[in-house]
Amino acid sequence: MSETTQKPILSIENVSKTYEGGYKALKNVDLTIQKGEIFALLGPNGAGKTTLISLICGLARLNEGRITVDGHDVKSEFYKARGKIGLVPQELTTDAFESVWNTVSFSRGLFGKPKDPTVIERVLKSLALYEKRDNKLRTLSGGMKRRVLIAKALAHEPEVLFLDEPTAGVDVALRREMWNVVADLRQTGVTVILTTHYIEEAEMMADRIGVISKGELILVEDKNELMRKLGHKELTIVLQEPLQAIPDNLSHYDLQLAEDRMSLTYSYDTHAERTGIATLMRLLAEDGVRFRDIVTKQSSLEEIFVGLVEDGQ
Ligand SMILES: Nc1ncnc2c1ncn2[C@@H]1O[C@H](COP(=O)(O)OP(=O)(O)OP(=O)(O)O)[C@@H](O)[C@H]1O
């Protein structure tokens, strides 16, 4: 696809953020996002997700590193950069007695864009809100209110949409509705960056996932690749005597012999119907390989996630 050769819609280079008082909330973050991607920034409370979004949107001061949105530097070309961004907050704070149409039109005006009913109509239709355009906000369901937040953020035709914890504090049904809304946004071509605490939410919505922990972007990976890696575990077989080589009848197993030849490590997929462990043990016994102990361990990625979940509690 030609998209990979295009200039990125968002470029974050070596960005750090130290708050007054000396707290370092972000450390040397590098990230490039291509147009049309749906990207999830996953991390526990306090990891730095909001700080990063605030720097991109100009809500916090950027002192270290560089950020561009569609080629515009967020510091030296703030208005151009900001105009490319739609920011969806968690709560609706606008006038409950205002109509859907007026609320969304007003948001467009805030960015200095001329009135354009065709744009507002398109945005409302894309979010299944057009029928409700004359409704006062207070009469809308929770799901509709959340969609109004997205419509407001899209009214000035941004290139990048930020969703800050789109399903925080919502029930299961509404969470699913939000996932569908984000999936539909893909058709509009807008790039979506969302923050979340939940692995399954990132899995449902995103093409790529970035994991942020204690201010560091510790991992950025294609969603499918990440999920594949996540299901892996390691089984270490501690031997009674050193083994010179892996026996031939075990060559199709993903086995590694330790340097001291005193242990074998087998990497397997926990989601697979058969892990192959029982057969492996039988074949080892047939080969006369005797073992002292067996230890299972999650992959390093799994450890990262377990750590994240524990941190987040
Ligand atoms: N204005 C500020 N001054 C000092 N420290 C701050 C400020 N804003 C945030 N922090 C600290 O920076 C760290 C990162 O906060 P941030 O809000 O970016 O995390 P987060 O990943 O968005 O968390 P959450 O999921 O809870 O929103 C936290 O330890 C927070 O206390």
Ligand as a Chemical Component Dictionary entry (heavy atoms), coordinates in Angstrom:
data_LIG
# 
_chem_comp.id                   LIG 
_chem_comp.type                 NON-POLYMER 
_chem_comp.pdbx_formal_charge   0 
_chem_comp.three_letter_code    LIG 
# 
loop_
_chem_comp_atom.comp_id 
_chem_comp_atom.atom_id 
_chem_comp_atom.alt_atom_id 
_chem_comp_atom.type_symbol 
_chem_comp_atom.charge 
_chem_comp_atom.model_Cartn_x 
_chem_comp_atom.model_Cartn_y 
_chem_comp_atom.model_Cartn_z 
_chem_comp_atom.pdbx_ordinal 
LIG N1  N1  N 0 -0.022 18.641 36.284 1  
LIG C1  C1  C 0 0.680  17.656 36.868 2  
LIG N2  N2  N 0 1.629  17.940 37.771 3  
LIG C2  C2  C 0 2.369  16.961 38.360 4  
LIG N3  N3  N 0 2.213  15.631 38.089 5  
LIG C3  C3  C 0 1.282  15.293 37.200 6  
LIG C4  C4  C 0 0.456  16.266 36.536 7  
LIG N4  N4  N 0 -0.386 15.617 35.707 8  
LIG C5  C5  C 0 -0.098 14.308 35.852 9  
LIG N5  N5  N 0 0.887  14.112 36.725 10 
LIG C6  C6  C 0 1.470  12.812 37.117 11 
LIG O1  O1  O 0 2.022  12.195 35.977 12 
LIG C7  C7  C 0 1.770  10.795 35.965 13 
LIG C8  C8  C 0 1.070  10.387 34.691 14 
LIG O2  O2  O 0 -0.257 10.882 34.703 15 
LIG P1  P1  P 0 -1.276 10.686 33.482 16 
LIG O3  O3  O 0 -2.521 11.384 33.837 17 
LIG O4  O4  O 0 -0.606 11.071 32.231 18 
LIG O5  O5  O 0 -1.481 9.117  33.508 19 
LIG P2  P2  P 0 -2.561 8.243  32.742 20 
LIG O6  O6  O 0 -1.810 7.116  32.130 21 
LIG O7  O7  O 0 -3.358 9.084  31.841 22 
LIG O8  O8  O 0 -3.450 7.712  33.921 23 
LIG P3  P3  P 0 -5.049 7.583  33.969 24 
LIG O9  O9  O 0 -5.331 6.318  33.266 25 
LIG O10 O10 O 0 -5.285 7.489  35.444 26 
LIG O11 O11 O 0 -5.639 8.785  33.355 27 
LIG C9  C9  C 0 0.952  10.502 37.227 28 
LIG O12 O12 O 0 1.829  10.014 38.210 29 
LIG C10 C10 C 0 0.396  11.858 37.614 30 
LIG O13 O13 O 0 0.241  11.946 39.015 31 
# 
loop_
_chem_comp_bond.comp_id 
_chem_comp_bond.atom_id_1 
_chem_comp_bond.atom_id_2 
_chem_comp_bond.value_order 
_chem_comp_bond.pdbx_ordinal 
LIG N1  C1  SING 1  
LIG C1  N2  SING 2  
LIG C1  C4  DOUB 3  
LIG N2  C2  DOUB 4  
LIG C2  N3  SING 5  
LIG N3  C3  DOUB 6  
LIG C3  C4  SING 7  
LIG C3  N5  SING 8  
LIG C4  N4  SING 9  
LIG N4  C5  DOUB 10 
LIG C5  N5  SING 11 
LIG N5  C6  SING 12 
LIG C6  O1  SING 13 
LIG C6  C10 SING 14 
LIG O1  C7  SING 15 
LIG C7  C8  SING 16 
LIG C7  C9  SING 17 
LIG C8  O2  SING 18 
LIG O2  P1  SING 19 
LIG P1  O3  DOUB 20 
LIG P1  O4  SING 21 
LIG P1  O5  SING 22 
LIG O5  P2  SING 23 
LIG P2  O6  DOUB 24 
LIG P2  O7  SING 25 
LIG P2  O8  SING 26 
LIG O8  P3  SING 27 
LIG P3  O9  DOUB 28 
LIG P3  O10 SING 29 
LIG P3  O11 SING 30 
LIG C9  O12 SING 31 
LIG C9  C10 SING 32 
LIG C10 O13 SING 33 
# 
